[in-house]
């Protein structure tokens, strides 16, 4: 989401304003590596189930064959910067034995591995995009899988698609039907260029210019500070709606003709607004820009983070804010298709950029998460997330409706926000 405001009330934001770039080029370190912190690393626990690792490895190979992006490596081209290069690569699963007996030792070791994944830099010079680790004892039951795909080629919908592919390959191992690869990212890019040639491109850019707030594409809360001067130490908070609370939330969303995600977003915006939001309400939620047929089902990072201003004055209640969120989301869905470089070069930066693209902004990030399911022989893995120690934004909010509960999790910059304040915002969902 995006807006512009003056000074925040004392005590809410602590310390000196910090920023961190979210762009590939801006995060590139001198040694050619990238920070690998991302939310495409999840843990799937199978208590009481000893996963057949060789069988899962064969399924993994089939899933990678279907998705060409996962069989690529990165390279840094001296003229064109970071690029993919194709590589013959058969994925393998690392098997790790927990240090102690019992299921809790297995879970603890898996979490240690997942946390370490997010501390390892992703090396552009030789970086595999997919890693899968199985934690299990040689003769004991119970397995925890750590599945990591780098965010540079995998948005949330792509990760969920990969889990479906892996589940299907494990289930249908004996099928004789050949695996047909989906389109490559290069083919999708070529289709985008054709679709956005000439007047179509200008029409889309003009539409977005009319809806963008000043200081795009993130929430402006304070004077911009170069990301190289920021600190990113983060903390986490989570809340869950289940049972009667969840049922009331779903009923209220239906009464307002909005989705569960839209109502949750409206509740969060409404709770945060007295503290950090100005008179103009704008927000962005990453929407997968799969607007060309070639992108259907393709693994990739198609996220477009253009914000939109919405008609919700400061006096708006939750119902009015929910209607504004609905209008903004639907407008965005109808106007997808502007690749990120076009956003930067053609749409512009608003008035607050001083000639700099708006990587350097105070920002709040709200995203809907698809339901992540990994199913092996009819058993669905119990999902958990690694411990995130870095905050890519001042505060990130992820909302997922599983059909039985609503989960909202947050990672926020500890140097700027107090946990008690973030928990107050999350409690607005109840």
Secondary structure, 3 states (H helix, E strand, C coil): CCCECCCCCCCCECCCCCCCCCCHHHHCCCCCEECCCCCCEEEEEECCCCCCHHHHHHHHHHHHHHCHHHHEEEEEECCCEEEEEECCCCCCEEEECCCCCCHHHHHHHHHHHHHHHCCCCEECCCCECEEEEEECCCCCCCEEEEEEECHHHCCHHHHHHHHHHHHHHHHCCCCCCCCCCCCCHHHHHHHHHHHCCCHHHHHHHHHHHHHCCCCCCCCECCCCCCHHHCCCEEEEEEEEEEHHHHHHHHHHHHHCCCCHHHHHHHHHHHHHHHHHCCCCCEECCCEECCCCHHHCCCCCCCEECCCEECCCCCCCCHHHHHHHHHHHHHHHHHCCCCCHHHHHHHHCCCCCCCCCCCCCCCCEEEEECCCCCCEECCEECEEEECCCCECCCCEEEEEEECCCEEEEEEEEECCCECHHHHHHHHHCCC
